[in-house]
Amino acid sequence: MARRLTLKQHFEDAELRVQRAQRRLDRQREAIAALERADRDTTKAKRYLRIFEKALAIHVADRDRLAKRLADRN
């Protein structure tokens, strides 16, 4: 039987996704900086960075939507 998550649990999961996405974004920025210091091509790395930025924005919006729903309940 599938476990039913509460709204608070959904919010907590969303917060974890935001944190993971932020760490991924930070690592990608560090990788780009390292590539630039080594005078290497950063085209693909910057493409991934844009993807990671969009993913983070989606996760933040989801977390904020859940936070609003939680606040509206109180």
C-alpha positions as CSV (number, residue, x, y, z in Angstrom):
1,M,0.0,0.0,0.0
2,A,1.4,3.4,-0.9
3,R,2.3,5.7,1.9
4,R,0.3,8.9,2.0
5,L,2.4,12.0,2.8
6,T,1.1,14.9,4.8
7,L,1.4,18.4,3.5
8,K,4.2,19.1,6.0
9,Q,6.1,16.1,4.7
10,H,5.6,17.3,1.1
11,F,7.0,20.7,2.1
12,E,10.0,19.0,3.9
13,D,10.7,17.0,0.8
14,A,10.5,20.1,-1.4
15,E,12.9,21.9,0.9
16,L,15.4,19.0,0.5
17,R,15.1,19.2,-3.3
18,V,15.8,23.0,-3.1
19,Q,18.9,22.3,-1.0
20,R,20.2,19.6,-3.3
21,A,19.5,21.7,-6.4
22,Q,21.4,24.6,-4.8
23,R,24.4,22.5,-4.0
24,R,24.4,21.1,-7.6
25,L,24.3,24.7,-8.9
26,D,27.2,25.7,-6.7
27,R,29.3,22.8,-7.8
28,Q,28.6,23.6,-11.4
29,R,29.7,27.2,-10.9
30,E,32.9,25.9,-9.3
31,A,33.5,23.6,-12.2
32,I,33.0,26.5,-14.7
33,A,35.4,28.6,-12.7
34,A,38.0,25.8,-12.8
35,L,37.5,25.4,-16.5
36,E,38.0,29.1,-17.1
37,R,41.1,29.2,-14.9
38,A,42.5,26.3,-17.1
39,D,41.5,28.2,-20.2
40,R,39.2,25.4,-21.2
41,D,35.9,25.4,-23.2
42,T,32.9,26.1,-20.9
43,T,30.1,25.9,-23.4
44,K,28.7,22.6,-22.2
45,A,29.2,23.4,-18.5
46,K,27.4,26.7,-18.9
47,R,24.6,24.9,-20.8
48,Y,24.2,22.6,-17.8
49,L,24.3,25.5,-15.5
50,R,21.3,27.1,-17.2
51,I,19.4,23.8,-16.9
52,F,20.3,23.6,-13.2
53,E,19.2,27.2,-12.6
54,K,15.8,26.4,-14.2
55,A,15.5,23.2,-12.1
56,L,16.2,25.2,-8.9
57,A,13.6,27.8,-9.9
58,I,11.0,25.0,-10.3
59,H,11.9,23.5,-6.9
60,V,11.8,26.9,-5.2
61,A,8.4,27.6,-6.7
62,D,7.1,24.2,-5.6
63,R,8.5,24.7,-2.1
64,D,7.0,28.2,-1.8
65,R,3.6,27.0,-3.0
66,L,3.6,24.3,-0.3
67,A,4.7,26.8,2.3
68,K,1.8,29.1,1.4
69,R,-0.6,26.2,1.7
70,L,0.8,25.3,5.1
71,A,0.5,29.0,6.2
72,D,-3.0,29.2,4.9
73,R,-4.0,26.2,7.1
74,N,-2.8,28.1,10.3
